Amino acid sequence: MWSYSLTAKEEALAVKIGYERQLPYFGDPTRNVNYSEGDLWETWQHGVAAGSEIALARMLGDVDFIPSVNTFKSEQDIDKVAEVRYTFNEKRGLRFTKRDANTSKYVLLTQGIAEKVRRQSPDFVSPPYIALGWLYGWECKYNDYVYSTSTWYVPIDHLHDMDIFNG
């Protein structure tokens, strides 16, 4: 139950959202304080992350969910349910920062459309996103998880099992 492959339309939506999220920074990667890899990489990264939000919403039964664009933590990724974290590097685990909400649930996903994979018509689906686990924000802030003065990384084996997630 805790994996989901995007349809062609959902993948296209993720790409569109990724583009819209990066659009304000086009031509000036220095405006994005967290990353500086340039517009192509950033747009792709935003698309992969938007895909993870769509995938988790579908895992939770929400077939109408559309990711938001540039809400800057003013609302949860999946309204009233969870913040979604995507990792390209499972060794790092779940990232939590001082800007994040202590009372929100954070769900970590991986895989999905992060890799180039040839697919076949007519049953086009993306490689599956996998939900690895979750924590409340306040559970991330233990000394064992400190990465810097403003960031914590929680190892995957310290996350709650998705089977006890009640979105």
HELIX and SHEET records of a PDB file:
HELIX    1   1 ALA A    8  GLN A   22  1                                  15    
HELIX    2   2 LEU A   23  TYR A   25  5                                   3    
HELIX    3   3 PRO A   29  ARG A   31  5                                   3    
HELIX    4   4 ASP A   39  MET A   59  1                                  21    
HELIX    5   5 GLY A  112  ALA A  114  5                                   3    
HELIX    6   6 GLY A  137  CYS A  140  5                                   4    
HELIX    7   7 ASN A  143  TYR A  145  5                                   3    
HELIX    8   8 ILE A  156  HIS A  158  5                                   3    
HELIX    9   9 MET A  162  ILE A  164  5                                   3    
SHEET    1   A 4 SER A   3  TYR A   4  0                                        
SHEET    2   A 4 TYR A 129  TYR A 136 -1                                        
SHEET    3   A 4 LYS A 105  GLN A 111 -1                                        
SHEET    4   A 4 GLU A  83  TYR A  86  1                                        
SHEET    1   B 3 LEU A  94  THR A  97  0                                        
SHEET    2   B 3 THR A 151  VAL A 154 -1                                        
SHEET    3   B 3 VAL A 146  SER A 148 -1                                        
END                                                                             
